[in-house]
Amino acid sequence: MADKNIMSYETVALDDEQSALVIIDQTKLPYEVEILHLTEQKDIWNAIYLLQVRGAPAIGVAAGFGVYLAAKRIQAETYADFAAQFKAAKEYLDSARPTAVNLSWALNRMQNVVLSNPEKTVPELKALLHKECVAIKEEDVWMCRQIGEYGLSLIQDGCGILTHCNAGQLATSKYGTALAPIHLGRERGMNFKVFTDETRPLLQGARLSAFELFADGVDTTVICDNMASQVMKNGWVQAIFVGCDRVAANGDACNKIGTSGVAILAKYYGIPFYVCGPTSTIDMNIEKGEDITIEQRPAEEVTEMWYKKRMAPEGVNVYNPAFDFADHELITAIITEYGIARPPFTESLKEIFRKKQEAQKK
């Protein structure tokens, strides 16, 4: 499989005939392209927790498919019994990762199908759930393209771009969010020079962003996270695009650990800092970044992963938060599928959701 371009694979797919969630195992990239066919709920839970599938949009799509597969297995005679078993399956998958809002968003959306149709038979409910999970993926592809179009309007051919973590096709169904403007631009013959922070400790930039950008023919340079300041100082960067896992109502944007530092540097050097994400990652029920639960990851990711031998003393304390947040004052704009929000975000994000509601009425 390794000789096939990574851009031609589907990041997340449903094999309904085999009752399987099909994903690229992203923990094996870039060394090996392994396709997993997951049929057991514990394996789907582990895939989300262990980052075999990752990136907020892709997690949402995987969750939709996963809970549908759980529903397929439910043996129930009554609506009440089916709804109870579905709720348990939904809550189980929801416990895999606390920070990425798309996980709970997709699962709640699937549960709403059940709650809104108490008069349906169990087979009818299963059919409706299948339709809904497929719609989640189709909307994800549309969303990424829209974000790409809006993002592309902010840059020019030949721009230097810096990105952190991976918010590309490997984090979504197609194109990505933060990398969507780059992939769309390449489709149209544009050329960019992209610097990818390696993104310690899991190296999503070096392993994933660089892998897919390089495969797409983009001029790509991997840098260590602590080199970002020098690259900006050199004048090589005209725009910064990052993804997001949750955005608060005031515009604080939670993303992979290290994003906050990149935003601070961008402010200092006067470089526009753009956050790219679907409206499903914007949580208007959370006032500010400090209110977002930050996932703590295992210490071994820092001390042992990627090393032949442990690279820190046994027993030493390790602080390994998976995310931080870029303060809204550091963000130039938040790019969504329904437009570009600019400060003050408390107002512009509300306007984005008004546009969304109007579009959905048509």
C-alpha positions as CSV (number, residue, x, y, z in Angstrom):
1,M,0.0,0.0,0.0
2,A,2.9,2.4,0.7
3,D,3.4,3.2,-3.0
4,K,0.0,4.7,-3.2
5,N,-0.3,8.5,-2.6
6,I,-1.7,9.1,0.9
7,M,-4.0,11.8,-0.6
8,S,-5.9,9.1,-2.5
9,Y,-7.0,7.3,0.6
10,E,-10.1,8.0,2.6
11,T,-9.2,9.0,6.2
12,V,-12.5,7.7,7.6
13,A,-15.0,5.5,5.9
14,L,-17.9,3.2,6.6
15,D,-18.1,-0.3,5.3
16,D,-21.7,-1.0,6.0
17,E,-21.7,-4.4,4.4
18,Q,-19.0,-5.6,6.8
19,S,-20.2,-3.4,9.7
20,A,-16.8,-1.8,10.0
21,L,-15.3,1.6,10.6
22,V,-12.4,1.9,8.1
23,I,-9.6,4.3,9.1
24,I,-6.0,5.0,8.3
25,D,-3.9,4.1,11.4
26,Q,-2.2,7.4,11.8
27,T,0.1,6.2,14.5
28,K,1.9,4.2,11.8
29,L,2.5,7.2,9.5
30,P,4.6,8.0,7.6
31,Y,6.4,4.7,7.8
32,E,3.5,2.5,6.9
33,V,0.0,3.0,5.5
34,E,-2.1,0.5,7.4
35,I,-5.9,0.5,6.9
36,L,-7.9,-0.7,9.9
37,H,-11.3,-2.3,9.7
38,L,-12.8,-1.9,13.2
39,T,-16.0,-3.8,14.1
40,E,-15.9,-3.8,17.9
41,Q,-16.8,-0.8,20.0
42,K,-13.8,-1.1,22.3
43,D,-11.6,-1.0,19.2
44,I,-13.3,2.1,17.9
45,W,-13.0,3.7,21.4
46,N,-9.3,2.9,21.4
47,A,-8.8,4.2,17.9
48,I,-10.1,7.6,19.1
49,Y,-8.2,7.6,22.4
50,L,-4.9,6.3,20.9
51,L,-5.1,8.8,18.0
52,Q,-5.3,6.2,15.3
53,V,-8.0,8.5,14.1
54,R,-7.5,12.1,15.0
55,G,-8.3,15.7,14.1
56,A,-11.6,17.2,15.3
57,P,-13.7,16.7,12.1
58,A,-12.4,13.2,11.5
59,I,-13.1,12.2,15.1
60,G,-16.7,13.5,14.6
61,V,-17.1,11.4,11.4
62,A,-15.7,8.3,13.1
63,A,-17.9,8.8,16.1
64,G,-21.0,9.0,13.9
65,F,-20.1,5.9,12.0
66,G,-19.1,4.2,15.3
67,V,-22.3,4.8,17.2
68,Y,-24.3,3.8,14.1
69,L,-22.4,0.4,14.1
70,A,-23.3,0.1,17.7
71,A,-26.9,0.7,16.9
72,K,-26.9,-1.9,14.2
73,R,-26.1,-4.5,16.8
74,I,-28.8,-3.5,19.3
75,Q,-31.5,-6.2,19.7
76,A,-34.6,-4.5,21.1
77,E,-38.3,-5.0,20.8
78,T,-39.4,-1.5,22.0
79,Y,-38.3,2.1,21.4
80,A,-37.5,2.6,25.1
81,D,-35.2,-0.4,25.1
82,F,-33.4,0.7,21.9
83,A,-33.1,4.3,23.1
84,A,-31.5,3.1,26.4
85,Q,-29.0,0.9,24.8
86,F,-28.2,3.6,22.2
87,K,-27.6,6.1,25.0
88,A,-25.2,3.7,26.7
89,A,-23.2,3.2,23.5
90,K,-23.1,6.9,22.8
91,E,-21.8,7.7,26.3
92,Y,-19.2,5.1,26.0
93,L,-17.7,6.5,22.8
94,D,-18.1,10.0,24.2
95,S,-15.7,9.2,27.1
96,A,-12.7,8.5,24.7
97,R,-11.5,12.2,24.5
98,P,-12.8,15.1,26.6
99,T,-11.4,18.1,24.7
100,A,-12.4,17.7,21.0
101,V,-16.0,19.0,20.9
102,N,-16.7,17.3,17.5
103,L,-16.8,14.0,19.3
104,S,-19.7,14.9,21.6
105,W,-21.2,17.1,18.8
106,A,-21.5,14.2,16.4
107,L,-22.7,11.7,19.0
108,N,-25.4,14.2,20.3
109,R,-26.5,14.7,16.7
110,M,-26.9,11.0,16.3
111,Q,-28.7,10.7,19.6
112,N,-31.1,13.5,18.5
113,V,-32.2,11.2,15.6
114,V,-33.3,8.6,18.2
115,L,-34.9,11.2,20.6
116,S,-36.8,12.9,17.8
117,N,-38.4,9.7,16.4
118,P,-40.1,7.8,19.3
119,E,-42.8,6.6,17.0
120,K,-40.4,4.8,14.6
121,T,-39.7,1.1,14.7
122,V,-36.2,-0.2,15.5
123,P,-35.4,-1.0,11.9
124,E,-36.6,2.5,10.9
125,L,-34.4,4.1,13.6
126,K,-31.4,2.2,12.3
127,A,-32.0,3.4,8.8
128,L,-32.3,7.0,10.0
129,L,-29.1,6.7,11.9
130,H,-27.3,5.4,8.8
131,K,-28.6,8.3,6.8
132,E,-27.4,10.8,9.5
133,C,-23.9,9.4,9.9
134,V,-23.4,9.5,6.1
135,A,-24.7,13.1,6.1
136,I,-22.1,14.0,8.8
137,K,-19.3,12.9,6.5
138,E,-20.7,14.5,3.3
139,E,-21.1,17.8,5.2
140,D,-17.5,17.5,6.5
141,V,-16.2,17.4,2.9
142,W,-18.4,20.4,1.9
143,M,-17.2,22.2,5.1
144,C,-13.5,21.7,4.4
145,R,-13.9,23.0,0.8
146,Q,-15.7,26.1,2.0
147,I,-13.0,26.8,4.7
148,G,-10.4,26.3,2.0
149,E,-12.1,28.8,-0.3
150,Y,-12.3,31.4,2.4
151,G,-8.8,30.8,3.5
152,L,-7.5,31.0,0.0
153,S,-8.9,34.5,-0.3
154,L,-6.5,35.6,2.4
155,I,-3.2,34.5,0.7
156,Q,-1.5,34.9,-2.6
157,D,0.5,32.6,-4.9
158,G,4.0,32.2,-3.5
159,C,3.2,33.0,0.1
160,G,5.1,31.4,3.0
161,I,2.8,29.7,5.4
162,L,3.4,28.2,8.8
163,T,1.2,25.6,10.4
164,H,1.2,23.7,13.7
165,C,0.0,20.1,14.3
166,N,-2.1,18.5,11.5
167,A,-5.3,20.0,10.3
168,G,-5.2,18.6,6.8
169,Q,-6.9,15.8,4.9
170,L,-5.6,13.3,7.5
171,A,-7.7,15.1,10.2
172,T,-10.9,15.4,8.1
173,S,-12.7,13.6,5.3
174,K,-11.0,15.7,2.5
175,Y,-8.8,18.7,2.2
176,G,-8.6,19.5,5.9
177,T,-9.3,22.8,7.6
178,A,-6.0,24.7,8.2
179,L,-4.4,22.9,5.2
180,A,-7.5,23.2,2.9
181,P,-6.4,26.6,1.4
182,I,-3.0,25.0,0.5
183,H,-4.5,21.9,-1.1
184,L,-7.1,23.9,-3.0
185,G,-4.5,26.3,-4.1
186,R,-2.4,23.5,-5.4
187,E,-5.4,22.2,-7.4
188,R,-5.4,25.6,-9.1
189,G,-1.7,25.7,-9.9
190,M,-0.7,27.9,-7.0
191,N,2.6,27.4,-5.1
192,F,3.3,28.0,-1.5
193,K,6.3,27.4,0.8
194,V,5.0,25.7,3.9
195,F,6.8,25.4,7.2
196,T,5.4,22.6,9.4
197,D,6.2,22.7,13.1
198,E,7.1,19.1,14.1
199,T,4.6,19.4,17.0
200,R,6.0,17.7,20.0
201,P,5.5,15.2,21.6
202,L,3.4,13.3,19.0
203,L,5.0,14.9,15.9
204,Q,1.7,15.4,14.0
205,G,3.4,18.1,12.0
206,A,6.5,16.1,11.0
207,R,4.7,12.8,10.5
208,L,1.4,13.9,9.1
209,S,1.2,17.5,7.8
210,A,4.6,17.1,6.1
211,F,3.6,13.7,4.7
212,E,0.4,14.8,3.1
213,L,1.7,18.2,1.9
214,F,4.8,16.6,0.3
215,A,2.6,14.0,-1.3
216,D,0.5,16.8,-2.8
217,G,3.6,18.4,-4.3
218,V,3.8,21.3,-1.9
219,D,7.2,22.9,-1.1
220,T,7.4,21.7,2.5
221,T,10.0,22.3,5.2
222,V,9.8,20.6,8.7
223,I,11.0,22.7,11.6
224,C,11.3,22.0,15.3
225,D,8.7,23.8,17.3
226,N,11.3,26.1,18.9
227,M,12.5,27.2,15.4
228,A,9.2,29.0,14.6
229,S,10.4,32.3,15.9
230,Q,13.5,32.3,13.8
231,V,11.6,31.4,10.6
232,M,9.2,34.3,11.3
233,K,12.1,36.7,12.0
234,N,13.7,35.7,8.7
235,G,10.6,37.0,6.9
236,W,9.7,33.7,5.4
237,V,6.1,33.5,6.8
238,Q,3.3,35.7,5.5
239,A,0.4,33.8,7.2
240,I,-0.2,31.2,9.8
241,F,-3.0,28.7,9.6
242,V,-3.9,26.4,12.5
243,G,-6.9,24.1,13.2
244,C,-8.9,24.0,16.4
245,D,-10.5,21.4,18.6
246,R,-12.8,23.8,20.5
247,V,-13.4,27.5,20.2
248,A,-15.0,29.4,23.1
249,A,-17.7,32.1,22.6
250,N,-15.1,34.9,23.1
251,G,-12.9,33.5,20.3
252,D,-10.3,31.7,22.5
253,A,-9.2,28.8,20.3
254,C,-8.1,25.5,21.8
255,N,-5.7,23.5,19.6
256,K,-2.7,21.2,19.9
257,I,-0.2,22.1,22.6
258,G,2.1,24.8,21.3
259,T,-0.5,26.8,19.4
260,S,-0.5,29.5,22.0
261,G,3.2,30.1,21.6
262,V,2.9,30.3,17.8
263,A,0.1,32.9,18.3
264,I,2.2,35.0,20.6
265,L,5.1,35.0,18.2
266,A,2.8,35.9,15.3
267,K,1.6,38.9,17.2
268,Y,5.1,40.0,17.9
269,Y,6.2,39.7,14.3
270,G,3.0,41.2,12.9
271,I,2.0,38.0,11.0
272,P,-1.7,37.2,10.5
273,F,-2.8,34.2,12.7
274,Y,-5.8,32.4,11.3
275,V,-7.7,29.7,13.1
276,C,-9.6,27.3,10.8
277,G,-12.5,25.2,11.9
278,P,-16.1,24.2,11.3
279,T,-18.9,25.8,13.3
280,S,-19.3,22.4,15.0
281,T,-16.0,23.1,16.9
282,I,-17.3,26.5,18.1
283,D,-18.9,26.0,21.6
284,M,-21.0,29.0,22.3
285,N,-21.9,27.5,25.7
286,I,-18.3,28.0,26.8
287,E,-17.4,31.6,27.7
288,K,-13.6,31.5,27.5
289,G,-10.6,29.3,27.0
290,E,-10.0,28.7,30.7
291,D,-13.4,26.9,30.8
292,I,-12.3,24.2,28.4
293,T,-11.2,20.8,29.8
294,I,-7.7,20.1,28.7
295,E,-6.8,16.5,28.2
296,Q,-3.7,15.2,30.0
297,R,-1.8,12.6,28.1
298,P,0.5,9.8,29.3
299,A,4.0,10.8,30.4
300,E,5.6,8.1,28.2
301,E,4.7,10.2,25.1
302,V,7.3,12.7,26.3
303,T,9.9,10.5,27.8
304,E,9.9,7.3,25.6
305,M,8.0,7.6,22.4
306,W,10.2,7.9,19.3
307,Y,13.3,7.2,21.3
308,K,15.3,3.9,21.3
309,K,16.0,4.5,25.0
310,R,14.2,6.5,27.6
311,M,15.3,10.1,27.4
312,A,14.4,11.3,30.8
313,P,15.2,10.1,34.3
314,E,13.0,7.4,35.7
315,G,10.5,8.8,38.2
316,V,10.8,12.4,37.0
317,N,7.6,14.4,36.9
318,V,6.1,15.0,33.4
319,Y,3.5,17.6,32.4
320,N,1.9,16.6,29.1
321,P,-1.3,18.5,28.3
322,A,-2.6,17.7,24.8
323,F,-3.9,21.2,24.1
324,D,-3.5,24.9,25.0
325,F,-5.5,27.8,23.6
326,A,-4.6,30.9,21.6
327,D,-6.1,33.9,23.4
328,H,-8.7,35.7,21.2
329,E,-6.6,38.9,21.3
330,L,-3.9,37.1,19.4
331,I,-6.2,35.8,16.6
332,T,-6.5,37.7,13.3
333,A,-9.6,35.8,12.2
334,I,-11.5,32.5,12.6
335,I,-12.3,30.9,9.3
336,T,-15.5,28.8,9.2
337,E,-17.6,27.2,6.5
338,Y,-20.0,30.1,6.7
339,G,-17.5,32.9,6.5
340,I,-14.6,34.6,8.2
341,A,-15.1,35.9,11.8
342,R,-13.0,38.8,12.9
343,P,-12.7,40.6,16.3
344,P,-14.7,41.2,18.4
345,F,-15.5,37.5,18.2
346,T,-18.3,37.7,20.7
347,E,-20.3,39.4,18.0
348,S,-18.8,38.0,14.8
349,L,-19.2,34.3,15.9
350,K,-22.9,35.0,16.6
351,E,-23.2,36.4,13.1
352,I,-21.6,33.3,11.7
353,F,-24.2,31.2,13.4
354,R,-27.0,33.5,12.1
355,K,-25.6,32.9,8.6
356,K,-25.6,29.1,9.3
357,Q,-29.3,29.2,10.4
358,E,-30.3,31.1,7.4
359,A,-28.5,28.8,5.1
360,Q,-30.1,25.7,6.7
361,K,-33.6,27.2,6.2
362,K,-33.1,27.3,2.4
